[in-house]
Amino acid sequence: MRKEVLDHIRARKDLQEYIRIHPYWYRKLSRDPRDLYSLEIAALHYHERTIPHHVQKFTTGVQMASMMMGMLSNMQSQGGNPG
């Protein structure tokens, strides 16, 4: 594998971890170093760091907060002590 590719991978822990889990990337990058961009995209999907993943996490958080607010409101309307 080319030194520039190895240096780039060593500079990013997420890429190191992904290559250890998926060792076929060693062969792939040795044959065609231009696949480094594809490796980065695959690692982003694996680590769930893409924009759709962020949106999904945010949406889940908002839904959870909404549910908690509904439960709190329900408890207050029934005369329970929320705290």
VENNOR-V445450 format. One record per pair of residues at least 24 apart in sequence whose ideal C-beta (glycine too) atoms are under 7 Angstrom apart, sorted by sequence separation. I is the first residue (numbers start at 1). GAP is how many residues later the second one is. If there is no record, write none. Layout:
BEGIN
I_GAP ; I_GAP
END
This chain:
BEGIN
5_24 ; 15_24 ; 18_24 ; 1_25 ; 15_25 ; 18_25 ; 1_28 ; 5_28 ; 8_28 ; 15_28 ; 18_28 ; 1_29 ; 14_29 ; 2_31 ; 5_31 ; 14_33
END
